[in-house]
């Protein structure tokens, strides 16, 4: 499912891309927006830096809907939603993005 917010887009039927906006020094410029993925469509998130080269980290802490809790420019794909996670468009999965010494806390939803 596509979402509102210019930094979130659907790459193909199975990949929702979240672009992390960075300045020329690799520092965060703003919130990338809320992702919305569909469990029944077997979608996953792909995080990328807007310049294609900056380093970043994504951390869900203990609230990840995915098998792993951390992602980065080296491992940017979330993988599928864990089997035991129920699709619920109201449940909000907060995570932290850090790049260039700055942090922001966007989030996302898992739809049926």
C-alpha positions as YAML, in Angstrom:
chain: A
units: angstrom
residues:
- id: 1
  name: UNK
  ca: [0.00, 0.00, 0.00]
- id: 2
  name: UNK
  ca: [1.30, 3.42, -0.81]
- id: 3
  name: UNK
  ca: [1.31, 6.02, 1.90]
- id: 4
  name: UNK
  ca: [1.09, 9.73, 2.13]
- id: 5
  name: UNK
  ca: [4.38, 11.52, 2.52]
- id: 6
  name: UNK
  ca: [6.81, 12.12, -0.29]
- id: 7
  name: UNK
  ca: [9.59, 10.08, 1.34]
- id: 8
  name: UNK
  ca: [7.55, 6.86, 1.25]
- id: 9
  name: UNK
  ca: [6.84, 5.16, -2.06]
- id: 10
  name: UNK
  ca: [5.92, 1.75, -3.44]
- id: 11
  name: UNK
  ca: [8.82, 0.35, -5.47]
- id: 12
  name: UNK
  ca: [6.90, -2.69, -6.68]
- id: 13
  name: UNK
  ca: [4.10, -4.80, -5.24]
- id: 14
  name: UNK
  ca: [6.32, -6.17, -2.46]
- id: 15
  name: UNK
  ca: [8.66, -3.29, -1.54]
- id: 16
  name: UNK
  ca: [7.72, -0.03, 0.19]
- id: 17
  name: UNK
  ca: [10.69, 2.37, 0.04]
- id: 18
  name: UNK
  ca: [11.31, 4.83, 2.88]
- id: 19
  name: UNK
  ca: [13.77, 7.53, 1.87]
- id: 20
  name: UNK
  ca: [15.76, 9.05, 4.73]
- id: 21
  name: UNK
  ca: [16.45, 12.65, 3.74]
- id: 22
  name: UNK
  ca: [20.01, 13.73, 4.53]
- id: 23
  name: UNK
  ca: [22.01, 16.89, 3.85]
- id: 24
  name: UNK
  ca: [25.45, 16.93, 2.13]
- id: 25
  name: UNK
  ca: [27.10, 16.10, 5.49]
- id: 26
  name: UNK
  ca: [24.87, 13.03, 5.95]
- id: 27
  name: UNK
  ca: [22.77, 14.58, 8.73]
- id: 28
  name: UNK
  ca: [19.03, 13.97, 8.94]
- id: 29
  name: UNK
  ca: [16.80, 16.64, 7.44]
- id: 30
  name: UNK
  ca: [13.39, 15.53, 8.64]
- id: 31
  name: UNK
  ca: [10.87, 12.80, 9.27]
- id: 32
  name: UNK
  ca: [10.63, 10.33, 6.36]
- id: 33
  name: UNK
  ca: [6.92, 9.78, 6.98]
- id: 34
  name: UNK
  ca: [4.88, 6.83, 8.16]
- id: 35
  name: UNK
  ca: [5.19, 3.60, 6.21]
- id: 36
  name: UNK
  ca: [2.20, 1.34, 5.64]
- id: 37
  name: UNK
  ca: [2.79, -2.19, 4.45]
- id: 38
  name: UNK
  ca: [0.38, -5.01, 3.69]
- id: 39
  name: UNK
  ca: [0.95, -8.36, 5.35]
- id: 40
  name: UNK
  ca: [-1.31, -10.21, 2.89]
- id: 41
  name: UNK
  ca: [0.63, -8.75, -0.07]
- id: 42
  name: UNK
  ca: [3.91, -9.91, 1.54]
- id: 43
  name: UNK
  ca: [5.35, -6.41, 1.52]
- id: 44
  name: UNK
  ca: [8.56, -5.33, 3.19]
- id: 45
  name: UNK
  ca: [10.27, -1.99, 3.84]
- id: 46
  name: UNK
  ca: [13.43, -0.79, 2.10]
- id: 47
  name: UNK
  ca: [15.18, 2.11, 3.87]
- id: 48
  name: UNK
  ca: [17.55, 4.23, 1.74]
- id: 49
  name: UNK
  ca: [19.44, 7.50, 2.25]
- id: 50
  name: UNK
  ca: [18.43, 10.26, -0.17]
- id: 51
  name: UNK
  ca: [22.03, 10.70, -1.35]
- id: 52
  name: UNK
  ca: [22.53, 6.96, -1.80]
- id: 53
  name: UNK
  ca: [25.74, 6.90, 0.25]
- id: 54
  name: UNK
  ca: [25.15, 8.18, 3.80]
- id: 55
  name: UNK
  ca: [25.24, 5.77, 6.71]
- id: 56
  name: UNK
  ca: [22.11, 5.39, 8.83]
- id: 57
  name: UNK
  ca: [20.61, 3.08, 11.43]
- id: 58
  name: UNK
  ca: [17.00, 2.10, 12.02]
- id: 59
  name: UNK
  ca: [16.09, 0.67, 15.43]
- id: 60
  name: UNK
  ca: [12.68, -0.65, 16.48]
- id: 61
  name: UNK
  ca: [13.83, -1.65, 19.96]
- id: 62
  name: UNK
  ca: [11.58, -4.40, 21.29]
- id: 63
  name: UNK
  ca: [8.58, -3.29, 19.20]
- id: 64
  name: UNK
  ca: [9.56, -4.60, 15.77]
- id: 65
  name: UNK
  ca: [6.95, -6.26, 13.56]
- id: 66
  name: UNK
  ca: [9.85, -7.90, 11.71]
- id: 67
  name: UNK
  ca: [12.18, -10.78, 12.64]
- id: 68
  name: UNK
  ca: [14.98, -8.29, 13.26]
- id: 69
  name: UNK
  ca: [14.88, -5.06, 15.24]
- id: 70
  name: UNK
  ca: [17.71, -3.13, 13.57]
- id: 71
  name: UNK
  ca: [18.40, -2.18, 9.96]
- id: 72
  name: UNK
  ca: [20.96, 0.07, 8.27]
- id: 73
  name: UNK
  ca: [22.43, 1.20, 4.97]
- id: 74
  name: UNK
  ca: [24.25, -2.16, 4.94]
- id: 75
  name: UNK
  ca: [21.10, -4.23, 5.69]
- id: 76
  name: UNK
  ca: [18.27, -1.99, 4.41]
- id: 77
  name: UNK
  ca: [15.44, -4.53, 3.83]
- id: 78
  name: UNK
  ca: [13.06, -5.33, 6.70]
- id: 79
  name: UNK
  ca: [12.04, -8.75, 5.48]
- id: 80
  name: UNK
  ca: [8.46, -9.90, 5.84]
- id: 81
  name: UNK
  ca: [6.29, -9.19, 8.86]
- id: 82
  name: UNK
  ca: [6.66, -11.91, 11.50]
- id: 83
  name: UNK
  ca: [4.02, -14.63, 11.27]
- id: 84
  name: UNK
  ca: [2.74, -14.01, 14.82]
- id: 85
  name: UNK
  ca: [2.21, -10.27, 14.24]
- id: 86
  name: UNK
  ca: [-1.45, -9.56, 13.55]
- id: 87
  name: UNK
  ca: [-2.21, -7.01, 10.86]
- id: 88
  name: UNK
  ca: [-3.77, -3.97, 12.53]
- id: 89
  name: UNK
  ca: [-3.87, -0.63, 10.69]
- id: 90
  name: UNK
  ca: [-4.32, 1.19, 14.02]
- id: 91
  name: UNK
  ca: [-1.23, -0.25, 15.77]
- id: 92
  name: UNK
  ca: [1.74, 2.08, 15.38]
- id: 93
  name: UNK
  ca: [5.29, 0.70, 15.30]
- id: 94
  name: UNK
  ca: [7.62, 3.48, 16.41]
- id: 95
  name: UNK
  ca: [11.28, 3.29, 15.45]
- id: 96
  name: UNK
  ca: [14.34, 5.53, 15.61]
- id: 97
  name: UNK
  ca: [16.43, 6.60, 12.62]
- id: 98
  name: UNK
  ca: [19.89, 7.97, 13.31]
- id: 99
  name: UNK
  ca: [22.33, 9.49, 10.82]
- id: 100
  name: UNK
  ca: [25.06, 12.10, 11.09]
- id: 101
  name: UNK
  ca: [24.66, 12.41, 14.85]
- id: 102
  name: UNK
  ca: [20.93, 13.24, 14.70]
- id: 103
  name: UNK
  ca: [17.90, 11.09, 15.56]
- id: 104
  name: UNK
  ca: [14.22, 11.11, 14.64]
- id: 105
  name: UNK
  ca: [11.37, 8.84, 15.64]
- id: 106
  name: UNK
  ca: [9.04, 7.99, 12.75]
- id: 107
  name: UNK
  ca: [6.86, 4.87, 12.64]
- id: 108
  name: UNK
  ca: [4.68, 2.62, 10.57]
- id: 109
  name: UNK
  ca: [1.63, 0.39, 10.30]
- id: 110
  name: UNK
  ca: [1.02, -3.21, 9.24]
- id: 111
  name: UNK
  ca: [-2.24, -3.52, 7.31]
- id: 112
  name: UNK
  ca: [-4.04, -6.76, 6.47]
...
